[in-house]
Amino acid sequence: MNKLLNISLVSIITIVFGACASSSSPSLSSIKDIDVEKVCSVENNGIEKVIQTAKKYNEIAKKNELEFRRLGVNNTDLIISVEEAIKTGAKEVNPKDFKGKASKTKLPVDFAAIRACKFAITALTQANEAKTSWRLAVPGDGYEY
């Protein structure tokens, strides 16, 4: 009787703390329900909220080693350059590439924020989709090459 009580108490505590941990930060599986166009819209949400969303999802992508790199620029560096542009009031950003040098890519601040947000969320959604669709790309499953 005492063992049964201990086991049930431990399982209840595990469920409660697991629910609290999953609700505080988004998980890889909850990303699929996000509407990227609405969440990453600067016109609707403002540039600060969009860049905060990008930071939140980019941290998850970095933990899972899924961070986007486009035109030699990591998404983290793009987010940093947008934050600096917001502070200084610049109209364009020139993020640093993965080697730490200034890249050739110059983007308007609003577009760079939208792009950083979409890259952060898309990295996670593609990883989530790959779990179910990877079998379609395996040779020998009926596809002719």
N, C-alpha and C positions, 0 to 999 in steps of 0.2 A: 504494500500500500504506500509506504513511504517512498519507494523507488518510483512508483508511478506518478506520485505527486511531484517529485523532483524533475522527472523527465518532461512532464507537461508544463511545469513552470519554466524550464529552460527553453522549451520549444516556443512558448508564448513570448518570452523575452526576445528570442532570436527573430521571430516574425515582426515584433514591434520595432526593434532596432533596424531591421532590414528595410522596413517600410519607411522609416524616418530617413535612412541614408539614401534610399532611392528617390525620395521626393525632394531632397535638398539640391541635388544636381541632376541634370539630364543624363540619361544613360544612352548607350549605343542603340538599344532596341527602340527607345521612345522617339528617336530622331525621325523615323519614317512618317510620322503624322504631322510634321511641320510643313507649313506652306511657305516656301522659301521666298516667294515674291512679296508676300505680305510682311514677313518678319524683317526682310532686308530692304524695305522701301524707305528711303531717306525722306521722301515727301510726306509719308504717313507717320513715321516714327521719330524722325529727327536723327541727325547724324550721330549724336552721342549715344543714343539707345542702340542704333545699328552697330556701332563699333563695340559697344559692350556685349552685344549678342555675339559678335564675331570673336571677341576674346574668350567668351565662355565656351563656345563650341570648339574653338581652335585649341584650347587647353586639353579638351577630351581627345581631339584628333592627335595631338602631340603625345599624349599618354599611350595611345594605341599605335603610335608610329605611322600615322596616316596624313600628316600635314602636307598640304599642297605646295608645290613649287612651280611657278609659272614664269617663263622668260627669265629664269635664273634668280627669281626673288621668292623667298619663303613667305608664307602667309603671315607669320609672326612679324617679319620685317615690314610688310605692307601695313599691318595694324599699327605698328610703332610709328611709321611715317605719317599715317593719317592722324594719330593722336598729336604728334608734334605740329602738324599743319593746323589742327584745330586750335592749339595753344597760341601759335604765332599768327594765325589769320591768313595763311598762305592759300593761294588759289589752286596750286598744283603740288603734287607730291613726287618725289624722286627717291623711291625706297632703295636701300642697300641690297646688293645681291648676296647670295649665300657665302661669298668670299669676303664680304665686308666692304666692298667698293661700291661707289655710287653706280647704279644701273643706268642703262640707256632708256629705260621705261619711265616716261613722265605721264602722269594721269591727273585728271581733275579730282579734287578731294572727294566730292560726292560719289563719283564713279568708283574711286579706290575703296571707299567704305562699303559700297554695295558689293563690290568684287570680293573684298576680304570676308564679308559675311557669307556670301554664297559659297566661296571656296571652303570655309570652315564647315558649313552644314553639308555641302555636297560630298566632302571627303568621308563624312560619317554615313551618309545615306548610301553611297556607293559601296562602302564596306559591308553595310547591312544587306544590300541587295546581292552582293557577291556570295553570301552564305547560301542563298537559294538558287542562284542562276549559274553558278560556276560549272555545273554539270553540262550545260548547253555547249560549252566551249571545248569539251574533252573530245579528242579525235576518236572515232570508232563508235560514236553514238548516233549514227545515221546521217551525219553530215558529210558531204563530198567536198574534198579540198582540191 
